Amino acid sequence: MLSILKQIPFFAPLDQEIHEALIKNIEMQYYPANHTLFNEGDKGDKMYIIKNGEIGIYA
């Protein structure tokens, strides 16, 4: 997971201690094609990092 965080410009400059704290809170999940992650109006209580694949946002 650390190698993934270091490739993301938002997370790359953070120090090792912060990376380790973030990793403790990361939960890997896999979704099938056309799965809906959230809908308009849902509470924004998560952050998604797309490791592989695509995501579409529709209004």
CHARMM-style PDB file with segment names, atoms N, HN, CA, C and O in Angstrom:
ATOM      1  N   MET     1       0.828  -1.190   0.000  1.00  0.00      PROA
ATOM      2  CA  MET     1       0.000   0.000   0.000  1.00  0.00      PROA
ATOM      3  C   MET     1       0.877   1.262   0.000  1.00  0.00      PROA
ATOM      4  O   MET     1       0.513   2.275  -0.597  1.00  0.00      PROA
ATOM      5  N   LEU     2       2.019   1.192   0.666  1.00  0.00      PROA
ATOM      6  HN  LEU     2       2.314   0.369   1.151  1.00  0.00      PROA
ATOM      7  CA  LEU     2       2.904   2.355   0.724  1.00  0.00      PROA
ATOM      8  C   LEU     2       3.356   2.779  -0.671  1.00  0.00      PROA
ATOM      9  O   LEU     2       3.411   3.972  -0.970  1.00  0.00      PROA
ATOM     10  N   SER     3       3.675   1.821  -1.514  1.00  0.00      PROA
ATOM     11  HN  SER     3       3.630   0.852  -1.271  1.00  0.00      PROA
ATOM     12  CA  SER     3       4.128   2.155  -2.871  1.00  0.00      PROA
ATOM     13  C   SER     3       3.024   2.865  -3.659  1.00  0.00      PROA
ATOM     14  O   SER     3       3.312   3.728  -4.488  1.00  0.00      PROA
ATOM     15  N   ILE     4       1.780   2.509  -3.407  1.00  0.00      PROA
ATOM     16  HN  ILE     4       1.547   1.808  -2.733  1.00  0.00      PROA
ATOM     17  CA  ILE     4       0.656   3.170  -4.084  1.00  0.00      PROA
ATOM     18  C   ILE     4       0.523   4.609  -3.603  1.00  0.00      PROA
ATOM     19  O   ILE     4       0.373   5.522  -4.415  1.00  0.00      PROA
ATOM     20  N   LEU     5       0.576   4.817  -2.294  1.00  0.00      PROA
ATOM     21  HN  LEU     5       0.698   4.075  -1.634  1.00  0.00      PROA
ATOM     22  CA  LEU     5       0.460   6.176  -1.752  1.00  0.00      PROA
ATOM     23  C   LEU     5       1.573   7.083  -2.270  1.00  0.00      PROA
ATOM     24  O   LEU     5       1.333   8.257  -2.552  1.00  0.00      PROA
ATOM     25  N   LYS     6       2.774   6.555  -2.395  1.00  0.00      PROA
ATOM     26  HN  LYS     6       2.969   5.601  -2.165  1.00  0.00      PROA
ATOM     27  CA  LYS     6       3.909   7.361  -2.856  1.00  0.00      PROA
ATOM     28  C   LYS     6       3.787   7.760  -4.325  1.00  0.00      PROA
ATOM     29  O   LYS     6       4.466   8.685  -4.770  1.00  0.00      PROA
ATOM     30  N   GLN     7       2.931   7.076  -5.083  1.00  0.00      PROA
ATOM     31  HN  GLN     7       2.379   6.324  -4.722  1.00  0.00      PROA
ATOM     32  CA  GLN     7       2.718   7.410  -6.489  1.00  0.00      PROA
ATOM     33  C   GLN     7       1.634   8.467  -6.687  1.00  0.00      PROA
ATOM     34  O   GLN     7       1.483   8.998  -7.788  1.00  0.00      PROA
ATOM     35  N   ILE     8       0.888   8.772  -5.643  1.00  0.00      PROA
ATOM     36  HN  ILE     8       1.011   8.341  -4.749  1.00  0.00      PROA
ATOM     37  CA  ILE     8      -0.204   9.744  -5.721  1.00  0.00      PROA
ATOM     38  C   ILE     8       0.323  11.101  -5.267  1.00  0.00      PROA
ATOM     39  O   ILE     8       0.715  11.247  -4.110  1.00  0.00      PROA
ATOM     40  N   PRO     9       0.341  12.107  -6.160  1.00  0.00      PROA
ATOM     41  CA  PRO     9       0.927  13.406  -5.809  1.00  0.00      PROA
ATOM     42  C   PRO     9       0.405  14.013  -4.506  1.00  0.00      PROA
ATOM     43  O   PRO     9       1.166  14.670  -3.795  1.00  0.00      PROA
ATOM     44  N   PHE    10      -0.842  13.816  -4.183  1.00  0.00      PROA
ATOM     45  HN  PHE    10      -1.460  13.283  -4.760  1.00  0.00      PROA
ATOM     46  CA  PHE    10      -1.423  14.366  -2.954  1.00  0.00      PROA
ATOM     47  C   PHE    10      -0.763  13.775  -1.705  1.00  0.00      PROA
ATOM     48  O   PHE    10      -0.565  14.476  -0.713  1.00  0.00      PROA
ATOM     49  N   PHE    11      -0.422  12.477  -1.759  1.00  0.00      PROA
ATOM     50  HN  PHE    11      -0.583  11.907  -2.565  1.00  0.00      PROA
ATOM     51  CA  PHE    11       0.133  11.770  -0.607  1.00  0.00      PROA
ATOM     52  C   PHE    11       1.653  11.650  -0.637  1.00  0.00      PROA
ATOM     53  O   PHE    11       2.266  11.477   0.417  1.00  0.00      PROA
ATOM     54  N   ALA    12       2.273  11.735  -1.797  1.00  0.00      PROA
ATOM     55  HN  ALA    12       1.775  11.876  -2.653  1.00  0.00      PROA
ATOM     56  CA  ALA    12       3.705  11.482  -1.963  1.00  0.00      PROA
ATOM     57  C   ALA    12       4.605  12.288  -1.008  1.00  0.00      PROA
ATOM     58  O   ALA    12       5.538  11.714  -0.447  1.00  0.00      PROA
ATOM     59  N   PRO    13       4.366  13.583  -0.804  1.00  0.00      PROA
ATOM     60  CA  PRO    13       5.294  14.346   0.033  1.00  0.00      PROA
ATOM     61  C   PRO    13       5.171  14.104   1.546  1.00  0.00      PROA
ATOM     62  O   PRO    13       5.985  14.615   2.315  1.00  0.00      PROA
ATOM     63  N   LEU    14       4.196  13.355   1.968  1.00  0.00      PROA
ATOM     64  HN  LEU    14       3.534  12.939   1.344  1.00  0.00      PROA
ATOM     65  CA  LEU    14       4.004  13.113   3.397  1.00  0.00      PROA
ATOM     66  C   LEU    14       5.114  12.217   3.944  1.00  0.00      PROA
ATOM     67  O   LEU    14       5.680  11.401   3.218  1.00  0.00      PROA
ATOM     68  N   ASP    15       5.415  12.379   5.228  1.00  0.00      PROA
ATOM     69  HN  ASP    15       4.955  13.043   5.818  1.00  0.00      PROA
ATOM     70  CA  ASP    15       6.493  11.571   5.805  1.00  0.00      PROA
ATOM     71  C   ASP    15       6.012  10.160   6.160  1.00  0.00      PROA
ATOM     72  O   ASP    15       4.815   9.874   6.139  1.00  0.00      PROA
ATOM     73  N   GLN    16       6.949   9.304   6.480  1.00  0.00      PROA
ATOM     74  HN  GLN    16       7.922   9.536   6.498  1.00  0.00      PROA
ATOM     75  CA  GLN    16       6.687   7.883   6.742  1.00  0.00      PROA
ATOM     76  C   GLN    16       5.646   7.684   7.843  1.00  0.00      PROA
ATOM     77  O   GLN    16       4.785   6.812   7.726  1.00  0.00      PROA
ATOM     78  N   GLU    17       5.712   8.469   8.895  1.00  0.00      PROA
ATOM     79  HN  GLU    17       6.411   9.177   8.991  1.00  0.00      PROA
ATOM     80  CA  GLU    17       4.778   8.337  10.015  1.00  0.00      PROA
ATOM     81  C   GLU    17       3.335   8.582   9.574  1.00  0.00      PROA
ATOM     82  O   GLU    17       2.423   7.861   9.979  1.00  0.00      PROA
ATOM     83  N   ILE    18       3.141   9.583   8.758  1.00  0.00      PROA
ATOM     84  HN  ILE    18       3.882  10.169   8.429  1.00  0.00      PROA
ATOM     85  CA  ILE    18       1.793   9.885   8.263  1.00  0.00      PROA
ATOM     86  C   ILE    18       1.330   8.799   7.295  1.00  0.00      PROA
ATOM     87  O   ILE    18       0.169   8.389   7.326  1.00  0.00      PROA
ATOM     88  N   HSD    19       2.234   8.337   6.438  1.00  0.00      PROA
ATOM     89  HN  HSD    19       3.177   8.671   6.412  1.00  0.00      PROA
ATOM     90  CA  HSD    19       1.876   7.237   5.535  1.00  0.00      PROA
ATOM     91  C   HSD    19       1.407   6.020   6.335  1.00  0.00      PROA
ATOM     92  O   HSD    19       0.394   5.407   5.999  1.00  0.00      PROA
ATOM     93  N   GLU    20       2.131   5.679   7.376  1.00  0.00      PROA
ATOM     94  HN  GLU    20       2.953   6.178   7.650  1.00  0.00      PROA
ATOM     95  CA  GLU    20       1.763   4.518   8.195  1.00  0.00      PROA
ATOM     96  C   GLU    20       0.405   4.707   8.860  1.00  0.00      PROA
ATOM     97  O   GLU    20      -0.380   3.762   8.944  1.00  0.00      PROA
ATOM     98  N   ALA    21       0.121   5.922   9.335  1.00  0.00      PROA
ATOM     99  HN  ALA    21       0.759   6.689   9.267  1.00  0.00      PROA
ATOM    100  CA  ALA    21      -1.182   6.201   9.947  1.00  0.00      PROA
ATOM    101  C   ALA    21      -2.303   6.071   8.914  1.00  0.00      PROA
ATOM    102  O   ALA    21      -3.367   5.531   9.216  1.00  0.00      PROA
ATOM    103  N   LEU    22      -2.068   6.559   7.713  1.00  0.00      PROA
ATOM    104  HN  LEU    22      -1.204   6.998   7.468  1.00  0.00      PROA
ATOM    105  CA  LEU    22      -3.068   6.438   6.650  1.00  0.00      PROA
ATOM    106  C   LEU    22      -3.318   4.984   6.292  1.00  0.00      PROA
ATOM    107  O   LEU    22      -4.465   4.567   6.132  1.00  0.00      PROA
ATOM    108  N   ILE    23      -2.252   4.215   6.166  1.00  0.00      PROA
ATOM    109  HN  ILE    23      -1.320   4.553   6.295  1.00  0.00      PROA
ATOM    110  CA  ILE    23      -2.368   2.811   5.776  1.00  0.00      PROA
ATOM    111  C   ILE    23      -3.230   2.036   6.772  1.00  0.00      PROA
ATOM    112  O   ILE    23      -3.962   1.129   6.375  1.00  0.00      PROA
ATOM    113  N   LYS    24      -3.157   2.374   8.037  1.00  0.00      PROA
ATOM    114  HN  LYS    24      -2.562   3.110   8.360  1.00  0.00      PROA
ATOM    115  CA  LYS    24      -3.968   1.697   9.059  1.00  0.00      PROA
ATOM    116  C   LYS    24      -5.465   1.909   8.828  1.00  0.00      PROA
ATOM    117  O   LYS    24      -6.289   1.121   9.293  1.00  0.00      PROA
ATOM    118  N   ASN    25      -5.807   2.970   8.113  1.00  0.00      PROA
ATOM    119  HN  ASN    25      -5.138   3.610   7.736  1.00  0.00      PROA
ATOM    120  CA  ASN    25      -7.215   3.298   7.878  1.00  0.00      PROA
ATOM    121  C   ASN    25      -7.694   2.978   6.466  1.00  0.00      PROA
ATOM    122  O   ASN    25      -8.838   3.270   6.118  1.00  0.00      PROA
ATOM    123  N   ILE    26      -6.833   2.386   5.661  1.00  0.00      PROA
ATOM    124  HN  ILE    26      -5.903   2.149   5.944  1.00  0.00      PROA
ATOM    125  CA  ILE    26      -7.213   2.040   4.292  1.00  0.00      PROA
ATOM    126  C   ILE    26      -7.843   0.657   4.269  1.00  0.00      PROA
ATOM    127  O   ILE    26      -7.338  -0.286   4.878  1.00  0.00      PROA
ATOM    128  N   GLU    27      -8.929   0.561   3.570  1.00  0.00      PROA
ATOM    129  HN  GLU    27      -9.339   1.327   3.075  1.00  0.00      PROA
ATOM    130  CA  GLU    27      -9.627  -0.718   3.413  1.00  0.00      PROA
ATOM    131  C   GLU    27      -9.729  -1.007   1.914  1.00  0.00      PROA
ATOM    132  O   GLU    27     -10.411  -0.294   1.178  1.00  0.00      PROA
ATOM    133  N   MET    28      -9.047  -2.056   1.479  1.00  0.00      PROA
ATOM    134  HN  MET    28      -8.493  -2.635   2.077  1.00  0.00      PROA
ATOM    135  CA  MET    28      -9.098  -2.439   0.064  1.00  0.00      PROA
ATOM    136  C   MET    28     -10.450  -3.078  -0.235  1.00  0.00      PROA
ATOM    137  O   MET    28     -10.906  -3.965   0.488  1.00  0.00      PROA
ATOM    138  N   GLN    29     -11.077  -2.617  -1.300  1.00  0.00      PROA
ATOM    139  HN  GLN    29     -10.707  -1.897  -1.887  1.00  0.00      PROA
ATOM    140  CA  GLN    29     -12.346  -3.183  -1.719  1.00  0.00      PROA
ATOM    141  C   GLN    29     -12.336  -3.338  -3.231  1.00  0.00      PROA
ATOM    142  O   GLN    29     -11.708  -2.556  -3.944  1.00  0.00      PROA
ATOM    143  N   TYR    30     -13.024  -4.336  -3.701  1.00  0.00      PROA
ATOM    144  HN  TYR    30     -13.534  -4.972  -3.122  1.00  0.00      PROA
ATOM    145  CA  TYR    30     -13.113  -4.603  -5.132  1.00  0.00      PROA
ATOM    146  C   TYR    30     -14.585  -4.539  -5.541  1.00  0.00      PROA
ATOM    147  O   TYR    30     -15.459  -5.062  -4.850  1.00  0.00      PROA
ATOM    148  N   TYR    31     -14.838  -3.892  -6.670  1.00  0.00      PROA
ATOM    149  HN  TYR    31     -14.128  -3.467  -7.231  1.00  0.00      PROA
ATOM    150  CA  TYR    31     -16.212  -3.719  -7.137  1.00  0.00      PROA
ATOM    151  C   TYR    31     -16.340  -4.224  -8.567  1.00  0.00      PROA
ATOM    152  O   TYR    31     -15.408  -4.080  -9.359  1.00  0.00      PROA
ATOM    153  N   PRO    32     -17.483  -4.813  -8.908  1.00  0.00      PROA
ATOM    154  CA  PRO    32     -17.700  -5.260 -10.287  1.00  0.00      PROA
ATOM    155  C   PRO    32     -17.992  -4.065 -11.203  1.00  0.00      PROA
ATOM    156  O   PRO    32     -18.295  -2.968 -10.734  1.00  0.00      PROA
ATOM    157  N   ALA    33     -17.895  -4.297 -12.491  1.00  0.00      PROA
ATOM    158  HN  ALA    33     -17.648  -5.188 -12.872  1.00  0.00      PROA
ATOM    159  CA  ALA    33     -18.222  -3.252 -13.473  1.00  0.00      PROA
ATOM    160  C   ALA    33     -19.639  -2.751 -13.233  1.00  0.00      PROA
ATOM    161  O   ALA    33     -20.532  -3.520 -12.877  1.00  0.00      PROA
ATOM    162  N   ASN    34     -19.832  -1.461 -13.432  1.00  0.00      PROA
ATOM    163  HN  ASN    34     -19.107  -0.836 -13.722  1.00  0.00      PROA
ATOM    164  CA  ASN    34     -21.134  -0.785 -13.319  1.00  0.00      PROA
ATOM    165  C   ASN    34     -21.679  -0.721 -11.895  1.00  0.00      PROA
ATOM    166  O   ASN    34     -22.870  -0.478 -11.702  1.00  0.00      PROA
ATOM    167  N   HSD    35     -20.837  -0.931 -10.912  1.00  0.00      PROA
ATOM    168  HN  HSD    35     -19.869  -1.128 -11.069  1.00  0.00      PROA
ATOM    169  CA  HSD    35     -21.257  -0.828  -9.511  1.00  0.00      PROA
ATOM    170  C   HSD    35     -21.362   0.653  -9.128  1.00  0.00      PROA
ATOM    171  O   HSD    35     -20.501   1.449  -9.505  1.00  0.00      PROA
ATOM    172  N   THR    36     -22.394   1.023  -8.393  1.00  0.00      PROA
ATOM    173  HN  THR    36     -23.093   0.377  -8.087  1.00  0.00      PROA
ATOM    174  CA  THR    36     -22.563   2.398  -7.926  1.00  0.00      PROA
ATOM    175  C   THR    36     -21.914   2.533  -6.550  1.00  0.00      PROA
ATOM    176  O   THR    36     -22.313   1.861  -5.599  1.00  0.00      PROA
ATOM    177  N   LEU    37     -20.906   3.410  -6.450  1.00  0.00      PROA
ATOM    178  HN  LEU    37     -20.582   3.956  -7.222  1.00  0.00      PROA
ATOM    179  CA  LEU    37     -20.212   3.624  -5.175  1.00  0.00      PROA
ATOM    180  C   LEU    37     -20.993   4.569  -4.262  1.00  0.00      PROA
ATOM    181  O   LEU    37     -21.068   4.360  -3.051  1.00  0.00      PROA
ATOM    182  N   PHE    38     -21.567   5.600  -4.857  1.00  0.00      PROA
ATOM    183  HN  PHE    38     -21.506   5.770  -5.840  1.00  0.00      PROA
ATOM    184  CA  PHE    38     -22.341   6.566  -4.077  1.00  0.00      PROA
ATOM    185  C   PHE    38     -23.285   7.297  -5.009  1.00  0.00      PROA
ATOM    186  O   PHE    38     -23.132   7.269  -6.231  1.00  0.00      PROA
ATOM    187  N   ASN    39     -24.255   7.944  -4.413  1.00  0.00      PROA
ATOM    188  HN  ASN    39     -24.379   7.966  -3.421  1.00  0.00      PROA
ATOM    189  CA  ASN    39     -25.250   8.708  -5.168  1.00  0.00      PROA
ATOM    190  C   ASN    39     -25.222  10.164  -4.750  1.00  0.00      PROA
ATOM    191  O   ASN    39     -24.743  10.495  -3.665  1.00  0.00      PROA
ATOM    192  N   GLU    40     -25.725  11.019  -5.592  1.00  0.00      PROA
ATOM    193  HN  GLU    40     -26.113  10.749  -6.473  1.00  0.00      PROA
ATOM    194  CA  GLU    40     -25.815  12.436  -5.272  1.00  0.00      PROA
ATOM    195  C   GLU    40     -26.580  12.596  -3.964  1.00  0.00      PROA
ATOM    196  O   GLU    40     -27.637  11.996  -3.772  1.00  0.00      PROA
ATOM    197  N   GLY    41     -26.036  13.406  -3.077  1.00  0.00      PROA
ATOM    198  HN  GLY    41     -25.177  13.893  -3.233  1.00  0.00      PROA
ATOM    199  CA  GLY    41     -26.680  13.658  -1.788  1.00  0.00      PROA
ATOM    200  C   GLY    41     -26.190  12.762  -0.666  1.00  0.00      PROA
ATOM    201  O   GLY    41     -26.495  13.022   0.498  1.00  0.00      PROA
ATOM    202  N   ASP    42     -25.432  11.703  -0.983  1.00  0.00      PROA
ATOM    203  HN  ASP    42     -25.184  11.491  -1.928  1.00  0.00      PROA
ATOM    204  CA  ASP    42     -24.887  10.835   0.066  1.00  0.00      PROA
ATOM    205  C   ASP    42     -23.902  11.611   0.930  1.00  0.00      PROA
ATOM    206  O   ASP    42     -23.230  12.528   0.458  1.00  0.00      PROA
ATOM    207  N   LYS    43     -23.828  11.240   2.176  1.00  0.00      PROA
ATOM    208  HN  LYS    43     -24.374  10.496   2.560  1.00  0.00      PROA
ATOM    209  CA  LYS    43     -22.877  11.850   3.107  1.00  0.00      PROA
ATOM    210  C   LYS    43     -21.452  11.543   2.624  1.00  0.00      PROA
ATOM    211  O   LYS    43     -21.133  10.395   2.313  1.00  0.00      PROA
ATOM    212  N   GLY    44     -20.610  12.558   2.563  1.00  0.00      PROA
ATOM    213  HN  GLY    44     -20.868  13.491   2.815  1.00  0.00      PROA
ATOM    214  CA  GLY    44     -19.226  12.382   2.121  1.00  0.00      PROA
ATOM    215  C   GLY    44     -18.335  11.952   3.268  1.00  0.00      PROA
ATOM    216  O   GLY    44     -17.652  12.782   3.868  1.00  0.00      PROA
ATOM    217  N   ASP    45     -18.334  10.672   3.580  1.00  0.00      PROA
ATOM    218  HN  ASP    45     -18.889   9.998   3.092  1.00  0.00      PROA
ATOM    219  CA  ASP    45     -17.562  10.190   4.725  1.00  0.00      PROA
ATOM    220  C   ASP    45     -16.429   9.242   4.332  1.00  0.00      PROA
ATOM    221  O   ASP    45     -15.847   8.582   5.193  1.00  0.00      PROA
ATOM    222  N   LYS    46     -16.113   9.173   3.027  1.00  0.00      PROA
ATOM    223  HN  LYS    46     -16.586   9.710   2.329  1.00  0.00      PROA
ATOM    224  CA  LYS    46     -15.061   8.287   2.540  1.00  0.00      PROA
ATOM    225  C   LYS    46     -14.273   8.976   1.441  1.00  0.00      PROA
ATOM    226  O   LYS    46     -14.726   9.936   0.818  1.00  0.00      PROA
ATOM    227  N   MET    47     -13.089   8.456   1.231  1.00  0.00      PROA
ATOM    228  HN  MET    47     -12.720   7.676   1.737  1.00  0.00      PROA
ATOM    229  CA  MET    47     -12.261   8.882   0.106  1.00  0.00      PROA
ATOM    230  C   MET    47     -11.906   7.633  -0.674  1.00  0.00      PROA
ATOM    231  O   MET    47     -11.534   6.616  -0.087  1.00  0.00      PROA
ATOM    232  N   TYR    48     -12.016   7.700  -1.983  1.00  0.00      PROA
ATOM    233  HN  TYR    48     -12.318   8.525  -2.460  1.00  0.00      PROA
ATOM    234  CA  TYR    48     -11.726   6.547  -2.823  1.00  0.00      PROA
ATOM    235  C   TYR    48     -10.444   6.792  -3.603  1.00  0.00      PROA
ATOM    236  O   TYR    48     -10.245   7.867  -4.168  1.00  0.00      PROA
ATOM    237  N   ILE    49      -9.588   5.801  -3.630  1.00  0.00      PROA
ATOM    238  HN  ILE    49      -9.750   4.927  -3.171  1.00  0.00      PROA
ATOM    239  CA  ILE    49      -8.396   5.807  -4.474  1.00  0.00      PROA
ATOM    240  C   ILE    49      -8.595   4.670  -5.467  1.00  0.00      PROA
ATOM    241  O   ILE    49      -8.715   3.508  -5.078  1.00  0.00      PROA
ATOM    242  N   ILE    50      -8.629   5.008  -6.734  1.00  0.00      PROA
ATOM    243  HN  ILE    50      -8.531   5.951  -7.050  1.00  0.00      PROA
ATOM    244  CA  ILE    50      -8.849   3.998  -7.766  1.00  0.00      PROA
ATOM    245  C   ILE    50      -7.485   3.445  -8.176  1.00  0.00      PROA
ATOM    246  O   ILE    50      -6.690   4.136  -8.814  1.00  0.00      PROA
ATOM    247  N   LYS    51      -7.226   2.205  -7.806  1.00  0.00      PROA
ATOM    248  HN  LYS    51      -7.872   1.644  -7.288  1.00  0.00      PROA
ATOM    249  CA  LYS    51      -5.948   1.572  -8.130  1.00  0.00      PROA
ATOM    250  C   LYS    51      -5.931   1.080  -9.572  1.00  0.00      PROA
ATOM    251  O   LYS    51      -4.913   1.180 -10.258  1.00  0.00      PROA
ATOM    252  N   ASN    52      -7.042   0.558 -10.020  1.00  0.00      PROA
ATOM    253  HN  ASN    52      -7.869   0.477  -9.463  1.00  0.00      PROA
ATOM    254  CA  ASN    52      -7.116  -0.031 -11.348  1.00  0.00      PROA
ATOM    255  C   ASN    52      -8.540   0.108 -11.862  1.00  0.00      PROA
ATOM    256  O   ASN    52      -9.492  -0.154 -11.127  1.00  0.00      PROA
ATOM    257  N   GLY    53      -8.693   0.511 -13.096  1.00  0.00      PROA
ATOM    258  HN  GLY    53      -7.920   0.723 -13.693  1.00  0.00      PROA
ATOM    259  CA  GLY    53     -10.023   0.636 -13.664  1.00  0.00      PROA
ATOM    260  C   GLY    53     -10.409   2.076 -13.906  1.00  0.00      PROA
ATOM    261  O   GLY    53      -9.556   2.962 -13.946  1.00  0.00      PROA
ATOM    262  N   GLU    54     -11.685   2.303 -14.065  1.00  0.00      PROA
ATOM    263  HN  GLU    54     -12.378   1.583 -14.032  1.00  0.00      PROA
ATOM    264  CA  GLU    54     -12.214   3.639 -14.371  1.00  0.00      PROA
ATOM    265  C   GLU    54     -13.422   3.921 -13.502  1.00  0.00      PROA
ATOM    266  O   GLU    54     -14.068   3.011 -12.982  1.00  0.00      PROA
ATOM    267  N   ILE    55     -13.709   5.198 -13.359  1.00  0.00      PROA
ATOM    268  HN  ILE    55     -13.185   5.937 -13.782  1.00  0.00      PROA
ATOM    269  CA  ILE    55     -14.911   5.614 -12.641  1.00  0.00      PROA
ATOM    270  C   ILE    55     -15.574   6.727 -13.438  1.00  0.00      PROA
ATOM    271  O   ILE    55     -14.895   7.556 -14.045  1.00  0.00      PROA
ATOM    272  N   GLY    56     -16.868   6.742 -13.433  1.00  0.00      PROA
ATOM    273  HN  GLY    56     -17.419   6.069 -12.939  1.00  0.00      PROA
ATOM    274  CA  GLY    56     -17.615   7.801 -14.117  1.00  0.00      PROA
ATOM    275  C   GLY    56     -18.453   8.558 -13.093  1.00  0.00      PROA
ATOM    276  O   GLY    56     -19.048   7.958 -12.198  1.00  0.00      PROA
ATOM    277  N   ILE    57     -18.493   9.854 -13.230  1.00  0.00      PROA
ATOM    278  HN  ILE    57     -18.010  10.342 -13.956  1.00  0.00      PROA
ATOM    279  CA  ILE    57     -19.321  10.702 -12.371  1.00  0.00      PROA
ATOM    280  C   ILE    57     -20.375  11.340 -13.259  1.00  0.00      PROA
ATOM    281  O   ILE    57     -20.049  12.021 -14.232  1.00  0.00      PROA
ATOM    282  N   TYR    58     -21.634  11.119 -12.925  1.00  0.00      PROA
ATOM    283  HN  TYR    58     -21.899  10.566 -12.135  1.00  0.00      PROA
ATOM    284  CA  TYR    58     -22.739  11.617 -13.736  1.00  0.00      PROA
ATOM    285  C   TYR    58     -23.605  12.556 -12.913  1.00  0.00      PROA
ATOM    286  O   TYR    58     -23.906  12.276 -11.752  1.00  0.00      PROA
ATOM    287  N   ALA    59     -23.995  13.647 -13.503  1.00  0.00      PROA
ATOM    288  HN  ALA    59     -23.750  13.874 -14.446  1.00  0.00      PROA
ATOM    289  CA  ALA    59     -24.861  14.592 -12.804  1.00  0.00      PROA
ATOM    290  C   ALA    59     -26.258  14.534 -13.371  1.00  0.00      PROA
ATOM    291  OT1 ALA    59     -27.141  15.260 -12.913  1.00  0.00      PROA
TER     292      ALA     59
END
